[in-house]
């Protein structure tokens, strides 16, 4: 995935610097590189998913959903008025 992202960055640079007559080809190379990034992300997803299912050492799960914590309503379920 890192290599695919580097290729995408290089393709972006080439697209930005491409003269008008070469932009179509540079765009095709950039969009192909972008598609490759998504392909590589899909390939590594099973490993990421397995990692997300494991608890972190020393990490206690939150007792309230993030949207309640961010609004300061805590875990009581009561909405701030």
N, C-alpha and C positions, 0 to 999 in steps of 0.2 A: 504494500500500500504506500509506503514511503517513497519508493522508486516511482510509482505511478503519479504521486503528487508532485515529485520533482520534474517529471516529464511534462505534466500539465503546466507547471510554472514556466518551464522553458518554452512551451508552445504558446503560452500567453504573451511572453516577451516577444516572440517572433511575430505574433499577430499584431501586437501594438506597434511594432516597428516595420511592418510590411507596407510596401508601397501600394497604392490603389490597385494596380493590376495584379498584384500577388495576394490580395486579401482573401479572395475566395478559397484558394488553396490553403492559406494559413488558417482560415476559419475551419476548414474540414479537418486539418491536423489537430487543432485545438479541441474541436468537438469529439473527435476520435479519442483523444487523450482523456477528455472528461468521461466518456463512456467507459474507458479502461479503469479510471479511478472507481467508478461505481461497481464495476465487475470485481475489482480487488477488494473493495469494502464488503461486497456480498460473500466473497470467499472467506474472509477472516471473521465474519459475523458469528459462526458457531463457537469459536474460541472466546470471543468477547462475551457472548451470551452466557457461556459456562462460567466465566469469571464473574459476571454480574450476579450470578446466583449464589456465590460464596460470600459469607459474611466477612467483613474486614476485621482483622485482629484489633481488639480494643475499641471497637466502634459499636455503640449502642444504637439500635434503630430509633428513629424519631417516633414519638407517641402521637403526633398529630400530622395531618397532611401538610405539605409545604405551603399551600396557599393559606392555610389558617395561621401557620407560624409566621408567614411573611406579613400578614395583616394584623398580627398581634392578638389574635383571638384564642391562641393556645389550643388545647385539645378538648375543651369542654363542649364544643359543637355549637356554642352560642355565638350568634353574629353580633358584631359591634354595632351599636345604634347611634 
